[in-house]
Amino acid sequence: MDTTQHARSPLVWLPVGVVAVGAVSAPAGGGAVLAVVAAVAATAVYWAVMRWVARRPVPELAGRGAGREALTGGAIGLGFVLVSVLVITLFGGYSFTWSRGFSALVPVVAVAIGAAVTEELLFRGLALQALEALFGSRVALAVTACLFGGLHLANPGATLWSSVAIAVEAGVLLGAAFLWRRTIWFVAGLHFAWNAAEGLLGIPVSGHPSEGVLTAHVSGPEWLTGGGFGLEASVVPVVVSLLIAAAMLRRARR
């Protein structure tokens, strides 16, 4: 195998990409400005790794149609959260009061952008595509979903159940979204709208407390509400996400 062929192997560009993108993504949790800067830097580094190390085009970052894909993904992510929250509210698990007003809008949105872009580049852009090239789509989807859920065990208030729930509702759903649309913009839009909606509603985002436009008040069993960990630990979004993911995977196969 010559040097060029060796570089094109996922066994090379995956670890290089994870280290490089992970390094510039580190500031994403440091506040609104740093979150956006990290998202831009991570996108640039990802593009460079794919072009110069993997030596392949980067259609998943194509500019044409990027806005449409991001908005469509965002609409699905927003709908997913609102439907899940509505079901829990109807069963008495959530109630809401006005909180900080719109002063919370910019920081919540900025942090959600940073998390969505950097995590999608790492998990769906790098890991899923590398594993898919090596082992096929099913293995790639299963492994990246398990990794995504497992890494959230380090979050505040995490449990084995919350990690399993995130593996299913986020890992499977976002993986299915990428396999369907094959664009980072779509999955990042979905991921962004999910996190931003939770944050603005005052619901903890994967264990991290949110100071949003509203304050969420939780009552009832944790299997319904997710307790202090937030919506992701509720059984409701697990069911809703599986329905959406199944539809996406059917479309991907076509």
C-alpha positions, -999 to +999 in steps of 0.1 A: +000+000+000+015+034-010+014+065+012-016+079-005-037+048-001-026+045+035-037+080+042-071+073+027-077+045+052-103+053+079-078+038+104-056+068+097-080+097+092-104+087+120-079+091+148-063+122+132-097+138+128-108+130+163-077+144+179-077+175+156-114+183+158-115+174+195-087+198+202-103+228+186-138+218+200-125+220+236-135+257+241-172+250+231-182+248+267-166+281+277-194+304+270-214+319+241-186+334+220-161+305+225-189+280+216-194+297+182-157+301+176-152+264+184-179+254+159-163+274+131-128+261+139-140+225+142-157+227+108-125+241+091-103+215+107-127+187+098-127+199+061-089+200+062-086+165+076-110+150+050-093+168+021-057+165+030-055+133+051-084+112+039-079+127+004-116+127-004-142+153-013-164+166+015-200+165+002-213+164+038-202+200+041-214+212+008-225+248+008-253+244-017-285+236+001-268+238+035-294+263+048-323+242+037-308+211+052-301+228+085-336+243+087-353+210+078-332+192+105-340+220+129-377+217+123-376+179+130-355+185+161-378+212+174-409+190+167-393+161+184-387+180+216-421+198+216-441+166+211-421+149+238-426+178+262-463+181+254-469+144+262-451+147+295-470+179+303-503+164+295-495+136+320-487+162+347-449+158+346-440+193+335-453+228+341-437+261+332-434+297+345-418+328+329-381+331+339-354+354+327-371+366+295-352+369+263-319+377+279-313+339+279-318+336+242-283+344+229-263+324+254-285+293+251-285+295+213-248+300+210-239+271+233-263+249+214-246+258+181-212+249+196-223+216+210-243+205+179-217+213+153-187+199+172-204+167+183-218+160+149-185+164+132-169+140+157-197+114+158-215+114+125-189+131+103-158+111+115-168+081+135-199+070+117-184+074+082-152+057+092-170+027+108-194+025+079-165+023+054-149-005+075-179-025+087-211-012+070-239+011+080-256-011+106-224-016+127-215+020+123-249+031+136-249+007+165-213+015+176-216+053+173-249+052+192-234+032+221-204+055+222-226+086+222-246+073+251-216+060+270-198+093+269-228+110+285-223+088+316-199+116+327-226+142+327-241+155+360-267+132+374-262+105+347-272+069+353-270+037+333-306+043+321-299+079+310-269+067+290-290+039+273-318+064+266-293+089+250-278+061+229-312+053+215-329+087+212-298+107+202-273+082+189-297+062+168-318+092+157-289+114+147-271+085+131-303+077+111-306+113+101-271+113+087-275+080+068-307+095+053-295+130+043-257+125+042-251+161+054-236+175+086-259+205+082-291+184+086-279+165+117-264+196+133-296+215+127-316+187+144-291+185+173-291+223+177-329+227+177-331+199+203-306+214+227-318+250+222-355+241+227-347+223+259-325+251+272-350+278+264-378+258+281-356+256+312-353+218+310-318+204+319-299+194+288-284+160+294-279+168+331-267+203+327-291+229+343-306+255+319-316+291+327-339+297+298-368+319+288-390+296+309-384+276+341-395+240+341-412+225+372-410+187+374-433+164+392-441+127+389-421+096+383-386+099+368-394+074+340-419+100+327-401+133+334-364+123+333-360+138+368-330+161+374-312+148+343-338+163+320-359+152+291-333+127+277-339+104+307-376+102+301-391+072+283-413+095+261-386+108+238-371+073+235-403+061+220-408+093+198-372+092+185-375+055+175-405+063+154-387+092+137-355+071+133-374+042+117-389+065+091-355+080+083-338+046+080-366+034+056-359+065+035-322+059+037-325+024+023-345+036-006 
